[in-house]
Amino acid sequence: MASEPWLIHFFQRHQSDDPGRSVPAQEFMDGLPIKVLAEMVAALDAVAEAPPPAFSGGGKWEAMHGAMAGLFEVRVQGGGLNHRLFCVLERDAGDLGGSSIVVIGGLSKPKRSAANPRDYRRVLGLKAEFERRRTVLE
């Protein structure tokens, strides 16, 4: 029996944490070159369709480790940069309408370089905020 596709949600900051209720991943994606954006969306859609436990990744979907454990990343190269879109998997999440990929935020960095620890701390803070508030873009 085939599994149902997972839903895709974008984390939206809660008014108590950000009066503008920003959507960090969407803001990040808005600044990407169109080809990179299209590749990211295609990878995210492929993961949701597989769904995640069955998706092999092909280098475009990876589980993170260490301090970033619990996050997954969509990985795309373009314009001399590595672009990363960070996601959380929520299995059987009734408050989200079912099993979901929640897109938290993103970053771009030069190829063959480590991400700035400040960027990882920002993403971890957004992940913690999502876990506390459970707010997504409607």
C-alpha angles and dihedrals in degrees: 000000000000118000120242115254115260121245121247118222132176116224111240119197117244119248090242090060099035120014089203090057092222123196102220098193093049091049089051093048092049088064097052126104109261094246092053091046092051091050091049093049091047091052092047091049091049091052092049092049096048087042115238101264089054098040113107095200104221089216092298097086119044137167112235123229141204115017089357095055112136092042128094125201136213105216124204132162124212142137092019092302139100111232121202130193113193121215141178123213117224112188117203092353104176092187089058097044096259139318107355147180108222113202107215109176145307148227140197123214138172115275116268093016132110120249116255109264088228089062091051091049089052091052092047089051091052090048090052090048091052091049090051099042104023091208121157134173110275 
